[in-house]
Amino acid sequence: MQMVGHITKHDWMANDQRVAWTSQARAALIVAAMRRSILTYGELGKALGMEGVALRNQLRHVLDDVSEVCIANGEPSLAALVVNQETGEPGAGWRDGDVAWHSEVQRVFRTWTPR
């Protein structure tokens, strides 16, 4: 495996993929917010071309990255719009976090409502 700095070329390429997924996820979630819609993890994964292991292992990291971009931009977290298909609830990060999930969803909708 070729090294680039202190990471392998494989890791670097994987990071490029994650950056692309993060950008695509943000765009998809902005559209969902404008439509006042919630997406399931599976729906977002499918929109990003993720399936199987990538969907299970990478989507949560992509959503963390989307949240970091939102925070950096002074926006509510678009990741609040993604829920489990079976329960209709967000992941454990929302249940354990400081921000109430329903309140964050409403903030996202208000932020992205077309004017």
N, CA, C and O atoms as CSV, one atom per row, in Angstrom:
chain,resi,resn,atom,element,x,y,z
A,1,MET,N,N,0.852,-1.176,0.000
A,1,MET,CA,C,0.000,0.000,0.000
A,1,MET,C,C,0.896,1.236,0.000
A,1,MET,O,O,1.790,1.343,0.839
A,2,GLN,N,N,0.678,2.150,-0.904
A,2,GLN,CA,C,1.469,3.366,-1.012
A,2,GLN,C,C,1.087,4.333,0.110
A,2,GLN,O,O,-0.089,4.490,0.438
A,3,MET,N,N,2.122,4.991,0.703
A,3,MET,CA,C,1.884,5.952,1.772
A,3,MET,C,C,1.865,7.377,1.205
A,3,MET,O,O,2.689,7.722,0.358
A,4,VAL,N,N,0.937,8.189,1.668
A,4,VAL,CA,C,0.877,9.607,1.337
A,4,VAL,C,C,0.914,10.321,2.689
A,4,VAL,O,O,-0.083,10.333,3.411
A,5,GLY,N,N,2.063,10.919,3.034
A,5,GLY,CA,C,2.224,11.478,4.374
A,5,GLY,C,C,2.212,10.340,5.377
A,5,GLY,O,O,2.968,9.380,5.227
A,6,HIS,N,N,1.373,10.426,6.391
A,6,HIS,CA,C,1.278,9.371,7.390
A,6,HIS,C,C,0.063,8.463,7.189
A,6,HIS,O,O,-0.213,7.597,8.020
A,7,ILE,N,N,-0.663,8.663,6.084
A,7,ILE,CA,C,-1.805,7.794,5.801
A,7,ILE,C,C,-1.555,7.037,4.506
A,7,ILE,O,O,-0.777,7.478,3.660
A,8,THR,N,N,-2.208,5.916,4.358
A,8,THR,CA,C,-2.043,5.123,3.138
A,8,THR,C,C,-2.836,5.749,2.007
A,8,THR,O,O,-3.772,6.514,2.238
A,9,LYS,N,N,-2.456,5.420,0.788
A,9,LYS,CA,C,-3.177,5.923,-0.380
A,9,LYS,C,C,-4.636,5.471,-0.320
A,9,LYS,O,O,-5.535,6.211,-0.718
A,10,HIS,N,N,-4.869,4.252,0.180
A,10,HIS,CA,C,-6.229,3.736,0.307
A,10,HIS,C,C,-7.041,4.630,1.256
A,10,HIS,O,O,-8.177,4.986,0.940
A,11,ASP,N,N,-6.475,4.996,2.411
A,11,ASP,CA,C,-7.165,5.864,3.359
A,11,ASP,C,C,-7.448,7.226,2.742
A,11,ASP,O,O,-8.529,7.785,2.931
A,12,TRP,N,N,-6.480,7.762,2.003
A,12,TRP,CA,C,-6.636,9.063,1.368
A,12,TRP,C,C,-7.773,9.029,0.360
A,12,TRP,O,O,-8.591,9.948,0.305
A,13,MET,N,N,-7.823,7.960,-0.443
A,13,MET,CA,C,-8.897,7.824,-1.425
A,13,MET,C,C,-10.241,7.664,-0.717
A,13,MET,O,O,-11.249,8.212,-1.163
A,14,ALA,N,N,-10.255,6.910,0.391
A,14,ALA,CA,C,-11.487,6.741,1.157
A,14,ALA,C,C,-11.942,8.089,1.707
A,14,ALA,O,O,-13.140,8.372,1.725
A,15,ASN,N,N,-11.006,8.925,2.157
A,15,ASN,CA,C,-11.347,10.243,2.663
A,15,ASN,C,C,-11.938,11.110,1.551
A,15,ASN,O,O,-12.897,11.845,1.788
A,16,ASP,N,N,-11.380,11.033,0.347
A,16,ASP,CA,C,-11.952,11.760,-0.788
A,16,ASP,C,C,-13.395,11.329,-1.033
A,16,ASP,O,O,-14.255,12.159,-1.325
A,17,GLN,N,N,-13.655,10.031,-0.912
A,17,GLN,CA,C,-15.017,9.525,-1.092
A,17,GLN,C,C,-15.932,10.082,-0.010
A,17,GLN,O,O,-17.066,10.470,-0.290
A,18,ARG,N,N,-15.447,10.123,1.211
A,18,ARG,CA,C,-16.261,10.649,2.316
A,18,ARG,C,C,-16.563,12.137,2.124
A,18,ARG,O,O,-17.674,12.587,2.407
A,19,VAL,N,N,-15.588,12.892,1.648
A,19,VAL,CA,C,-15.816,14.312,1.365
A,19,VAL,C,C,-16.902,14.460,0.293
A,19,VAL,O,O,-17.779,15.316,0.413
A,20,ALA,N,N,-16.845,13.636,-0.742
A,20,ALA,CA,C,-17.858,13.680,-1.802
A,20,ALA,C,C,-19.229,13.306,-1.245
A,20,ALA,O,O,-20.221,13.977,-1.530
A,21,TRP,N,N,-19.284,12.231,-0.448
A,21,TRP,CA,C,-20.556,11.824,0.157
A,21,TRP,C,C,-21.121,12.936,1.040
A,21,TRP,O,O,-22.327,13.182,1.037
A,22,THR,N,N,-20.250,13.607,1.795
A,22,THR,CA,C,-20.693,14.678,2.684
A,22,THR,C,C,-21.320,15.812,1.883
A,22,THR,O,O,-22.376,16.326,2.251
A,23,SER,N,N,-20.679,16.198,0.802
A,23,SER,CA,C,-21.206,17.258,-0.057
A,23,SER,C,C,-22.547,16.855,-0.665
A,23,SER,O,O,-23.488,17.649,-0.693
A,24,GLN,N,N,-22.626,15.623,-1.148
A,24,GLN,CA,C,-23.870,15.133,-1.755
A,24,GLN,C,C,-24.980,15.015,-0.714
A,24,GLN,O,O,-26.133,15.349,-0.987
A,25,ALA,N,N,-24.628,14.540,0.479
A,25,ALA,CA,C,-25.625,14.397,1.543
A,25,ALA,C,C,-26.166,15.763,1.944
A,25,ALA,O,O,-27.373,15.931,2.121
A,26,ARG,N,N,-25.270,16.739,2.087
A,26,ARG,CA,C,-25.703,18.091,2.444
A,26,ARG,C,C,-26.689,18.625,1.404
A,26,ARG,O,O,-27.728,19.181,1.760
A,27,ALA,N,N,-26.367,18.459,0.137
A,27,ALA,CA,C,-27.258,18.941,-0.932
A,27,ALA,C,C,-28.620,18.239,-0.871
A,27,ALA,O,O,-29.660,18.888,-0.979
A,28,ALA,N,N,-28.611,16.919,-0.699
A,28,ALA,CA,C,-29.865,16.164,-0.627
A,28,ALA,C,C,-30.688,16.585,0.582
A,28,ALA,O,O,-31.913,16.683,0.501
A,29,LEU,N,N,-30.013,16.834,1.709
A,29,LEU,CA,C,-30.729,17.210,2.921
A,29,LEU,C,C,-31.261,18.644,2.849
A,29,LEU,O,O,-32.292,18.946,3.450
A,30,ILE,N,N,-30.589,19.511,2.138
A,30,ILE,CA,C,-31.121,20.864,1.933
A,30,ILE,C,C,-32.416,20.787,1.125
A,30,ILE,O,O,-33.390,21.469,1.445
A,31,VAL,N,N,-32.428,19.963,0.087
A,31,VAL,CA,C,-33.660,19.786,-0.700
A,31,VAL,C,C,-34.761,19.218,0.179
A,31,VAL,O,O,-35.901,19.678,0.120
A,32,ALA,N,N,-34.435,18.223,0.993
A,32,ALA,CA,C,-35.434,17.639,1.900
A,32,ALA,C,C,-35.962,18.709,2.860
A,32,ALA,O,O,-37.164,18.781,3.111
A,33,ALA,N,N,-35.062,19.537,3.393
A,33,ALA,CA,C,-35.476,20.591,4.326
A,33,ALA,C,C,-36.400,21.587,3.640
A,33,ALA,O,O,-37.387,22.027,4.230
A,34,MET,N,N,-36.091,21.942,2.411
A,34,MET,CA,C,-36.936,22.887,1.663
A,34,MET,C,C,-38.327,22.306,1.425
A,34,MET,O,O,-39.312,23.037,1.319
A,35,ARG,N,N,-38.387,20.983,1.345
A,35,ARG,CA,C,-39.674,20.292,1.144
A,35,ARG,C,C,-40.324,19.895,2.465
A,35,ARG,O,O,-41.407,19.310,2.493
A,36,ARG,N,N,-39.633,20.230,3.570
A,36,ARG,CA,C,-40.095,19.865,4.913
A,36,ARG,C,C,-40.289,18.358,5.027
A,36,ARG,O,O,-41.310,17.879,5.520
A,37,SER,N,N,-39.277,17.618,4.555
A,37,SER,CA,C,-39.321,16.161,4.520
A,37,SER,C,C,-38.247,15.541,5.417
A,37,SER,O,O,-37.196,16.130,5.668
A,38,ILE,N,N,-38.547,14.353,5.882
A,38,ILE,CA,C,-37.614,13.528,6.635
A,38,ILE,C,C,-37.179,12.394,5.712
A,38,ILE,O,O,-37.983,11.908,4.917
A,39,LEU,N,N,-35.927,11.967,5.804
A,39,LEU,CA,C,-35.418,10.834,5.027
A,39,LEU,C,C,-35.001,9.710,5.966
A,39,LEU,O,O,-34.625,9.954,7.112
A,40,THR,N,N,-35.070,8.484,5.476
A,40,THR,CA,C,-34.517,7.378,6.252
A,40,THR,C,C,-33.032,7.241,5.907
A,40,THR,O,O,-32.560,7.752,4.891
A,41,TYR,N,N,-32.317,6.540,6.778
A,41,TYR,CA,C,-30.910,6.278,6.496
A,41,TYR,C,C,-30.768,5.562,5.156
A,41,TYR,O,O,-29.862,5.863,4.379
A,42,GLY,N,N,-31.665,4.613,4.887
A,42,GLY,CA,C,-31.615,3.872,3.630
A,42,GLY,C,C,-31.852,4.751,2.419
A,42,GLY,O,O,-31.174,4.604,1.402
A,43,GLU,N,N,-32.804,5.661,2.515
A,43,GLU,CA,C,-33.085,6.575,1.399
A,43,GLU,C,C,-31.888,7.473,1.111
A,43,GLU,O,O,-31.506,7.658,-0.044
A,44,LEU,N,N,-31.298,8.029,2.167
A,44,LEU,CA,C,-30.132,8.889,1.954
A,44,LEU,C,C,-28.968,8.072,1.415
A,44,LEU,O,O,-28.270,8.509,0.501
A,45,GLY,N,N,-28.757,6.891,1.977
A,45,GLY,CA,C,-27.683,6.025,1.489
A,45,GLY,C,C,-27.843,5.701,0.019
A,45,GLY,O,O,-26.874,5.733,-0.740
A,46,LYS,N,N,-29.072,5.388,-0.388
A,46,LYS,CA,C,-29.332,5.085,-1.799
A,46,LYS,C,C,-29.037,6.296,-2.677
A,46,LYS,O,O,-28.464,6.154,-3.757
A,47,ALA,N,N,-29.422,7.481,-2.223
A,47,ALA,CA,C,-29.157,8.707,-2.985
A,47,ALA,C,C,-27.659,8.949,-3.151
A,47,ALA,O,O,-27.222,9.537,-4.140
A,48,LEU,N,N,-26.876,8.489,-2.173
A,48,LEU,CA,C,-25.422,8.659,-2.225
A,48,LEU,C,C,-24.720,7.499,-2.928
A,48,LEU,O,O,-23.507,7.539,-3.136
A,49,GLY,N,N,-25.482,6.466,-3.293
A,49,GLY,CA,C,-24.882,5.293,-3.922
A,49,GLY,C,C,-24.244,4.356,-2.908
A,49,GLY,O,O,-23.406,3.530,-3.270
A,50,MET,N,N,-24.632,4.476,-1.644
A,50,MET,CA,C,-24.102,3.606,-0.584
A,50,MET,C,C,-25.004,2.402,-0.417
A,50,MET,O,O,-26.221,2.478,-0.582
A,51,GLU,N,N,-24.371,1.289,-0.085
A,51,GLU,CA,C,-25.141,0.103,0.266
A,51,GLU,C,C,-24.273,-0.798,1.112
A,51,GLU,O,O,-23.065,-0.585,1.214
A,52,GLY,N,N,-24.865,-1.782,1.708
A,52,GLY,CA,C,-24.127,-2.776,2.473
A,52,GLY,C,C,-23.256,-2.173,3.564
A,52,GLY,O,O,-23.719,-1.385,4.389
A,53,VAL,N,N,-21.994,-2.556,3.552
A,53,VAL,CA,C,-21.042,-2.165,4.590
A,53,VAL,C,C,-20.857,-0.649,4.631
A,53,VAL,O,O,-20.797,-0.068,5.715
A,54,ALA,N,N,-20.768,-0.010,3.485
A,54,ALA,CA,C,-20.586,1.449,3.459
A,54,ALA,C,C,-21.770,2.143,4.126
A,54,ALA,O,O,-21.588,3.098,4.883
A,55,LEU,N,N,-22.967,1.670,3.849
A,55,LEU,CA,C,-24.155,2.265,4.448
A,55,LEU,C,C,-24.115,2.101,5.965
A,55,LEU,O,O,-24.367,3.054,6.702
A,56,ARG,N,N,-23.802,0.900,6.425
A,56,ARG,CA,C,-23.762,0.644,7.869
A,56,ARG,C,C,-22.622,1.366,8.563
A,56,ARG,O,O,-22.795,1.889,9.663
A,57,ASN,N,N,-21.455,1.398,7.927
A,57,ASN,CA,C,-20.261,1.905,8.613
A,57,ASN,C,C,-19.908,3.349,8.305
A,57,ASN,O,O,-19.260,3.997,9.127
A,58,GLN,N,N,-20.301,3.872,7.175
A,58,GLN,CA,C,-19.853,5.203,6.772
A,58,GLN,C,C,-20.906,6.307,6.903
A,58,GLN,O,O,-20.557,7.466,7.130
A,59,LEU,N,N,-22.175,5.965,6.764
A,59,LEU,CA,C,-23.193,7.019,6.727
A,59,LEU,C,C,-23.203,7.836,8.015
A,59,LEU,O,O,-23.396,9.050,7.966
A,60,ARG,N,N,-22.999,7.201,9.156
A,60,ARG,CA,C,-23.003,7.972,10.408
A,60,ARG,C,C,-21.855,8.973,10.443
A,60,ARG,O,O,-22.006,10.071,10.977
A,61,HIS,N,N,-20.700,8.598,9.874
A,61,HIS,CA,C,-19.564,9.528,9.821
A,61,HIS,C,C,-19.857,10.677,8.853
A,61,HIS,O,O,-19.511,11.828,9.118
A,62,VAL,N,N,-20.493,10.352,7.742
A,62,VAL,CA,C,-20.875,11.387,6.771
A,62,VAL,C,C,-21.847,12.366,7.427
A,62,VAL,O,O,-21.721,13.577,7.249
A,63,LEU,N,N,-22.809,11.851,8.177
A,63,LEU,CA,C,-23.769,12.732,8.854
A,63,LEU,C,C,-23.094,13.577,9.929
A,63,LEU,O,O,-23.477,14.727,10.142
A,64,ASP,N,N,-22.095,13.018,10.606
A,64,ASP,CA,C,-21.308,13.819,11.560
A,64,ASP,C,C,-20.607,14.956,10.830
A,64,ASP,O,O,-20.571,16.087,11.314
A,65,ASP,N,N,-20.049,14.645,9.658
A,65,ASP,CA,C,-19.370,15.677,8.861
A,65,ASP,C,C,-20.356,16.749,8.391
A,65,ASP,O,O,-20.035,17.938,8.406
A,66,VAL,N,N,-21.545,16.332,7.977
A,66,VAL,CA,C,-22.577,17.292,7.561
A,66,VAL,C,C,-22.909,18.211,8.740
A,66,VAL,O,O,-23.027,19.425,8.572
A,67,SER,N,N,-23.059,17.631,9.921
A,67,SER,CA,C,-23.357,18.433,11.114
A,67,SER,C,C,-22.256,19.440,11.396
A,67,SER,O,O,-22.537,20.586,11.747
A,68,GLU,N,N,-20.995,19.019,11.245
A,68,GLU,CA,C,-19.874,19.931,11.482
A,68,GLU,C,C,-19.900,21.107,10.502
A,68,GLU,O,O,-19.620,22.243,10.886
A,69,VAL,N,N,-20.236,20.833,9.240
A,69,VAL,CA,C,-20.349,21.907,8.244
A,69,VAL,C,C,-21.474,22.861,8.643
A,69,VAL,O,O,-21.317,24.080,8.572
A,70,CYS,N,N,-22.595,22.305,9.059
A,70,CYS,CA,C,-23.728,23.140,9.478
A,70,CYS,C,C,-23.340,24.033,10.653
A,70,CYS,O,O,-23.631,25.229,10.650
A,71,ILE,N,N,-22.693,23.459,11.646
A,71,ILE,CA,C,-22.278,24.229,12.817
A,71,ILE,C,C,-21.316,25.335,12.408
A,71,ILE,O,O,-21.431,26.468,12.875
A,72,ALA,N,N,-20.370,25.008,11.538
A,72,ALA,CA,C,-19.407,26.004,11.067
A,72,ALA,C,C,-20.097,27.150,10.328
A,72,ALA,O,O,-19.615,28.283,10.344
A,73,ASN,N,N,-21.230,26.852,9.680
A,73,ASN,CA,C,-21.982,27.870,8.933
A,73,ASN,C,C,-23.049,28.561,9.786
A,73,ASN,O,O,-23.787,29.413,9.290
A,74,GLY,N,N,-23.129,28.195,11.061
A,74,GLY,CA,C,-24.139,28.794,11.936
A,74,GLY,C,C,-25.545,28.305,11.652
A,74,GLY,O,O,-26.514,29.016,11.916
A,75,GLU,N,N,-25.669,27.105,11.120
A,75,GLU,CA,C,-26.966,26.523,10.756
A,75,GLU,C,C,-27.318,25.392,11.714
A,75,GLU,O,O,-26.434,24.820,12.352
A,76,PRO,N,N,-28.611,25.065,11.817
A,76,PRO,CA,C,-28.988,23.857,12.550
A,76,PRO,C,C,-28.535,22.634,11.751
A,76,PRO,O,O,-28.291,22.727,10.548
A,77,SER,N,N,-28.425,21.510,12.416
A,77,SER,CA,C,-27.891,20.307,11.769
A,77,SER,C,C,-28.891,19.645,10.830
A,77,SER,O,O,-29.954,19.188,11.248
A,78,LEU,N,N,-28.528,19.604,9.560
A,78,LEU,CA,C,-29.343,18.909,8.563
A,78,LEU,C,C,-29.453,17.417,8.859
A,78,LEU,O,O,-30.401,16.768,8.417
A,79,ALA,N,N,-28.501,16.872,9.595
A,79,ALA,CA,C,-28.525,15.445,9.942
A,79,ALA,C,C,-29.758,15.080,10.765
A,79,ALA,O,O,-30.120,13.907,10.855
A,80,ALA,N,N,-30.400,16.077,11.362
A,80,ALA,CA,C,-31.624,15.822,12.134
A,80,ALA,C,C,-32.741,15.261,11.263
A,80,ALA,O,O,-33.693,14.675,11.778
A,81,LEU,N,N,-32.635,15.433,9.960
A,81,LEU,CA,C,-33.689,14.987,9.046
A,81,LEU,C,C,-33.601,13.513,8.696
A,81,LEU,O,O,-34.422,13.020,7.922
A,82,VAL,N,N,-32.627,12.796,9.247
A,82,VAL,CA,C,-32.422,11.391,8.883
A,82,VAL,C,C,-32.835,10.499,10.050
A,82,VAL,O,O,-32.373,10.670,11.179
A,83,VAL,N,N,-33.713,9.545,9.754
A,83,VAL,CA,C,-34.270,8.676,10.792
A,83,VAL,C,C,-34.200,7.205,10.390
A,83,VAL,O,O,-33.977,6.865,9.229
A,84,ASN,N,N,-34.394,6.362,11.371
A,84,ASN,CA,C,-34.473,4.921,11.172
A,84,ASN,C,C,-35.829,4.594,10.540
A,84,ASN,O,O,-36.863,5.076,11.002
A,85,GLN,N,N,-35.820,3.787,9.500
A,85,GLN,CA,C,-37.048,3.443,8.780
A,85,GLN,C,C,-38.054,2.735,9.682
A,85,GLN,O,O,-39.257,2.977,9.580
A,86,GLU,N,N,-37.577,1.874,10.552
A,86,GLU,CA,C,-38.483,1.067,11.370
A,86,GLU,C,C,-39.082,1.843,12.531
A,86,GLU,O,O,-40.251,1.658,12.872
A,87,THR,N,N,-38.279,2.714,13.140
A,87,THR,CA,C,-38.737,3.425,14.337
A,87,THR,C,C,-39.203,4.847,14.053
A,87,THR,O,O,-39.967,5.420,14.830
A,88,GLY,N,N,-38.742,5.420,12.933
A,88,GLY,CA,C,-39.052,6.813,12.647
A,88,GLY,C,C,-38.305,7.773,13.554
A,88,GLY,O,O,-38.635,8.956,13.627
A,89,GLU,N,N,-37.295,7.258,14.245
A,89,GLU,CA,C,-36.525,8.069,15.186
A,89,GLU,C,C,-35.095,8.232,14.696
A,89,GLU,O,O,-34.608,7.433,13.896
A,90,PRO,N,N,-34.424,9.279,15.183
A,90,PRO,CA,C,-33.023,9.487,14.804
A,90,PRO,C,C,-32.117,8.492,15.526
A,90,PRO,O,O,-32.567,7.715,16.370
A,91,GLY,N,N,-30.848,8.533,15.180
A,91,GLY,CA,C,-29.866,7.655,15.813
A,91,GLY,C,C,-29.578,8.048,17.255
A,91,GLY,O,O,-30.078,9.054,17.759
A,92,ALA,N,N,-28.769,7.240,17.896
A,92,ALA,CA,C,-28.452,7.412,19.314
A,92,ALA,C,C,-27.827,8.763,19.621
A,92,ALA,O,O,-28.006,9.280,20.724
A,93,GLY,N,N,-27.106,9.346,18.686
A,93,GLY,CA,C,-26.483,10.635,18.911
A,93,GLY,C,C,-27.488,11.718,19.277
A,93,GLY,O,O,-27.175,12.617,20.058
A,94,TRP,N,N,-28.681,11.641,18.723
A,94,TRP,CA,C,-29.722,12.620,19.049
A,94,TRP,C,C,-30.352,12.326,20.390
A,94,TRP,O,O,-30.680,13.249,21.136
A,95,ARG,N,N,-30.528,11.058,20.710
A,95,ARG,CA,C,-31.133,10.707,21.999
A,95,ARG,C,C,-30.199,11.059,23.149
A,95,ARG,O,O,-30.656,11.402,24.239
A,96,ASP,N,N,-28.889,10.974,22.909
A,96,ASP,CA,C,-27.913,11.233,23.957
A,96,ASP,C,C,-27.404,12.666,23.962
A,96,ASP,O,O,-26.658,13.050,24.863
A,97,GLY,N,N,-27.791,13.456,22.982
A,97,GLY,CA,C,-27.230,14.791,22.808
A,97,GLY,C,C,-27.901,15.860,23.652
A,97,GLY,O,O,-28.845,15.594,24.397
A,98,ASP,N,N,-27.390,17.075,23.516
A,98,ASP,CA,C,-27.880,18.222,24.276
A,98,ASP,C,C,-29.076,18.899,23.605
A,98,ASP,O,O,-29.824,19.622,24.263
A,99,VAL,N,N,-29.259,18.672,22.311
A,99,VAL,CA,C,-30.307,19.361,21.552
A,99,VAL,C,C,-31.484,18.416,21.347
A,99,VAL,O,O,-31.301,17.272,20.931
A,100,ALA,N,N,-32.687,18.893,21.639
A,100,ALA,CA,C,-33.886,18.081,21.415
A,100,ALA,C,C,-34.087,17.886,19.914
A,100,ALA,O,O,-34.070,18.850,19.148
A,101,TRP,N,N,-34.274,16.645,19.502
A,101,TRP,CA,C,-34.369,16.313,18.087
A,101,TRP,C,C,-35.510,17.054,17.387
A,101,TRP,O,O,-35.299,17.656,16.334
A,102,HIS,N,N,-36.724,17.017,17.965
A,102,HIS,CA,C,-37.863,17.669,17.312
A,102,HIS,C,C,-37.620,19.167,17.134
A,102,HIS,O,O,-38.001,19.744,16.115
A,103,SER,N,N,-36.994,19.785,18.111
A,103,SER,CA,C,-36.696,21.221,18.010
A,103,SER,C,C,-35.704,21.486,16.885
A,103,SER,O,O,-35.834,22.465,16.151
A,104,GLU,N,N,-34.716,20.612,16.755
A,104,GLU,CA,C,-33.714,20.798,15.698
A,104,GLU,C,C,-34.343,20.628,14.318
A,104,GLU,O,O,-34.023,21.376,13.395
A,105,VAL,N,N,-35.227,19.657,14.174
A,105,VAL,CA,C,-35.919,19.460,12.893
A,105,VAL,C,C,-36.693,20.722,12.526
A,105,VAL,O,O,-36.635,21.162,11.377
A,106,GLN,N,N,-37.407,21.303,13.462
A,106,GLN,CA,C,-38.168,22.532,13.189
A,106,GLN,C,C,-37.241,23.684,12.822
A,106,GLN,O,O,-37.560,24.476,11.936
A,107,ARG,N,N,-36.095,23.785,13.499
A,107,ARG,CA,C,-35.115,24.826,13.160
A,107,ARG,C,C,-34.587,24.635,11.736
A,107,ARG,O,O,-34.422,25.602,10.994
A,108,VAL,N,N,-34.324,23.375,11.362
A,108,VAL,CA,C,-33.855,23.081,10.000
A,108,VAL,C,C,-34.914,23.514,8.989
A,108,VAL,O,O,-34.596,24.186,8.008
A,109,PHE,N,N,-36.161,23.136,9.221
A,109,PHE,CA,C,-37.232,23.517,8.296
A,109,PHE,C,C,-37.339,25.032,8.168
A,109,PHE,O,O,-37.474,25.550,7.060
A,110,ARG,N,N,-37.280,25.748,9.291
A,110,ARG,CA,C,-37.375,27.223,9.238
A,110,ARG,C,C,-36.198,27.836,8.491
A,110,ARG,O,O,-36.364,28.795,7.738
A,111,THR,N,N,-35.017,27.285,8.700
A,111,THR,CA,C,-33.808,27.815,8.052
A,111,THR,C,C,-33.867,27.669,6.543
A,111,THR,O,O,-33.456,28.573,5.816
A,112,TRP,N,N,-34.372,26.542,6.063
A,112,TRP,CA,C,-34.326,26.244,4.636
A,112,TRP,C,C,-35.640,26.457,3.909
A,112,TRP,O,O,-35.763,26.081,2.743
A,113,THR,N,N,-36.632,27.055,4.571
A,113,THR,CA,C,-37.886,27.348,3.890
A,113,THR,C,C,-37.641,28.390,2.809
A,113,THR,O,O,-37.102,29.460,3.092
A,114,PRO,N,N,-38.033,28.090,1.570
A,114,PRO,CA,C,-37.848,29.081,0.507
A,114,PRO,C,C,-38.616,30.368,0.836
A,114,PRO,O,O,-39.743,30.334,1.329
A,115,ARG,N,N,-37.987,31.469,0.555
A,115,ARG,CA,C,-38.599,32.767,0.837
A,115,ARG,C,C,-39.121,33.398,-0.416
A,115,ARG,O,O,-39.671,34.498,-0.370
